[in-house]
Amino acid sequence: MKIMLATNEPTLESAIADRFARAPYFLIYDTESKKFESISNDADMAHGMGPKAVQIAIDNGAEVLISALPGGNAMEALKSAEITVYDGRGLKASEAIEKFENGELKKV
């Protein structure tokens, strides 16, 4: 399974970003291989970033998103794409992954 995490830095030790669509980075973590890749988010549009960020998740095969709470447009797009959202606020990416794998994260 692939998990997309919205983070402040391109590492697993980075904090989950305060905003989903405007997070500086997205990490795509593979739960089987335990490897990840980072994607720089060029959040330069005034509006419409939510659906663009969701498209990144879709393009990378993510089934789960761990982030701050997405906005309304992003949430609708995530539901349509059947991507499950979990609240990762206040956690490092590595902590969020561990809590997700242990069933300890809150589903949004």
Backbone hydrogen bonds in HBPLUS format (Angstrom, degrees):
<---DONOR---> <-ACCEPTOR-->    atom                        ^
c    i                          cat <-CA-CA->   ^        H-A-AA   ^      H-
h    n   atom  resd res      DA  || num        DHA   H-A  angle D-A-AA Bond
n    s   type  num  typ     dist DA aas  dist angle  dist       angle   num
A0031-THR N   A0001-MET O   2.83 MM  30  5.44 168.4  1.84 168.7 169.1     1
A0063-GLU N   A0002-LYS O   2.96 MM  61  5.90 164.0  1.99 153.7 152.2     2
A0003-ILE N   A0029-TYR O   2.79 MM  26  5.09 159.8  1.83 148.6 155.5     3
A0029-TYR N   A0003-ILE O   2.77 MM  26  5.09 165.4  1.79 157.4 158.2     4
A0004-MET N   A0064-VAL O   2.85 MM  60  6.22 169.6  1.86 156.5 158.0     5
A0066-ILE N   A0004-MET O   2.83 MM  62  6.26 158.6  1.87 160.5 166.8     6
A0005-LEU N   A0027-LEU O   2.84 MM  22  5.06 154.2  1.91 143.8 152.3     7
A0027-LEU N   A0005-LEU O   2.81 MM  22  5.06 160.6  1.84 147.8 154.1     8
A0006-ALA N   A0066-ILE O   3.21 MM  60  6.71 152.3  2.29 156.3 162.9     9
A0017-ALA N   A0006-ALA O   2.87 MM  11  5.71 159.6  1.91 124.8 131.7    10
A0007-THR N   A0025-TYR O   2.85 MM  18  5.19 158.9  1.90 139.8 146.3    11
A0025-TYR N   A0007-THR O   3.05 MM  18  5.19 151.3  2.14 158.4 152.9    12
A0008-ASN N   A0015-ALA O   3.09 MM   7  5.93 149.8  2.19 165.9 171.1    13
A0014-SER N   A0011-THR O   3.23 MM   3  5.41 163.1  2.26 106.4 110.3    14
A0094-SER N   A0012-LEU O   2.79 MM  82  5.06 141.6  1.93 163.9 151.1    15
A0093-ALA N   A0014-SER O   2.76 MM  79  5.84 151.7  1.84 169.4 177.3    16
A0016-ILE N   A0091-LEU O   2.88 MM  75  5.93 157.4  1.93 174.2 167.5    17
A0023-ALA N   A0020-PHE O   3.14 MM   3  5.39 162.7  2.18 116.7 116.6    18
A0041-ASN N   A0024-PRO O   2.88 MM  17  5.20 175.4  1.88 139.7 138.2    19
A0026-PHE N   A0039-ILE O   2.89 MM  13  5.12 153.7  1.96 145.6 154.3    20
A0039-ILE N   A0026-PHE O   2.77 MM  13  5.12 149.2  1.86 151.1 161.2    21
A0028-ILE N   A0037-GLU O   2.88 MM   9  5.36 163.1  1.91 157.7 163.5    22
A0037-GLU N   A0028-ILE O   3.05 MM   9  5.36 145.1  2.17 133.5 143.6    23
A0030-ASP N   A0035-LYS O   2.90 MM   5  5.62 172.9  1.90 174.3 176.2    24
A0034-LYS N   A0030-ASP O   2.82 MM   4  5.42 138.1  2.00 145.4 157.0    25
A0044-ASP N   A0042-ASP O   2.76 MM   2  5.64 129.2  2.02 114.0  97.9    26
A0053-ALA N   A0049-MET O   2.85 MM   4  6.06 159.4  1.89 158.3 163.1    27
A0054-VAL N   A0050-GLY O   2.95 MM   4  6.25 154.4  2.02 152.6 160.5    28
A0055-GLN N   A0051-PRO O   2.94 MM   4  6.15 147.5  2.05 141.0 149.5    29
A0056-ILE N   A0052-LYS O   3.17 MM   4  6.57 142.1  2.32 141.4 150.9    30
A0057-ALA N   A0053-ALA O   3.23 MM   4  6.64 152.1  2.31 143.3 149.9    31
A0058-ILE N   A0054-VAL O   2.95 MM   4  6.31 160.0  1.99 153.3 158.5    32
A0059-ASP N   A0055-GLN O   2.81 MM   4  5.95 168.7  1.82 152.4 155.6    33
A0060-ASN N   A0056-ILE O   3.10 MM   4  6.20 135.0  2.31 139.4 150.0    34
A0060-ASN N   A0057-ALA O   3.22 MM   3  5.26 133.3  2.45  95.3 107.7    35
A0062-ALA N   A0057-ALA O   2.97 MM   5  5.15 162.3  2.01 154.9 150.9    36
A0061-GLY N   A0058-ILE O   3.06 MM   3  5.18 167.0  2.07 111.0 114.0    37
A0084-THR N   A0063-GLU O   3.07 MM  21  6.43 153.9  2.14 151.4 143.5    38
A0065-LEU N   A0084-THR O   2.81 MM  19  6.14 156.1  1.86 159.4 161.9    39
A0086-TYR N   A0065-LEU O   2.80 MM  21  6.15 153.2  1.87 162.2 171.3    40
A0067-SER N   A0086-TYR O   3.18 MM  19  6.63 158.5  2.22 170.3 170.2    41
A0088-GLY N   A0067-SER O   2.92 MM  21  4.96 172.6  1.92 132.6 135.0    42
A0075-MET N   A0071-GLY O   2.84 MM   4  5.98 157.6  1.89 154.8 162.2    43
A0076-GLU N   A0072-GLY O   3.02 MM   4  6.24 158.4  2.07 149.8 154.6    44
A0077-ALA N   A0073-ASN O   3.06 MM   4  6.30 160.3  2.10 147.7 153.1    45
A0078-LEU N   A0074-ALA O   2.82 MM   4  6.05 153.8  1.89 151.5 159.2    46
A0079-LYS N   A0075-MET O   2.94 MM   4  6.17 158.5  1.99 149.1 154.4    47
A0080-SER N   A0076-GLU O   2.96 MM   4  6.20 161.3  1.99 148.9 154.1    48
A0081-ALA N   A0077-ALA O   2.99 MM   4  6.17 144.3  2.12 141.0 150.5    49
A0083-ILE N   A0078-LEU O   2.97 MM   5  5.22 176.5  1.97 152.2 152.7    50
A0082-GLU N   A0079-LYS O   2.99 MM   3  4.92 155.4  2.06 102.2 109.8    51
A0108-VAL N   A0085-VAL O   2.81 MM  23  5.47 173.4  1.82 143.3 144.6    52
A0087-ASP N   A0106-LYS O   2.97 MM  19  5.70 161.7  2.01 166.6 170.7    53
A0091-LEU N   A0088-GLY O   3.20 MM   3  5.79 148.1  2.31 145.2 143.2    54
A0096-ALA N   A0092-LYS O   2.91 MM   4  6.18 159.2  1.95 157.1 163.5    55
A0097-ILE N   A0093-ALA O   2.96 MM   4  6.22 157.9  2.01 153.8 159.1    56
A0098-GLU N   A0094-SER O   3.09 MM   4  6.29 162.9  2.12 144.0 148.6    57
A0099-LYS N   A0095-GLU O   2.88 MM   4  6.12 165.2  1.91 153.5 157.6    58
A0100-PHE N   A0096-ALA O   2.84 MM   4  6.00 155.3  1.90 146.5 153.9    59
A0101-GLU N   A0097-ILE O   2.90 MM   4  6.12 167.4  1.91 155.2 158.0    60
A0102-ASN N   A0098-GLU O   3.00 MM   4  6.21 135.7  2.21 141.2 153.4    61
A0104-GLU N   A0099-LYS O   2.73 MM   5  4.83 165.3  1.75 154.7 150.9    62
A0103-GLY N   A0100-PHE O   2.98 MM   3  5.07 161.4  2.01 108.2 113.6    63
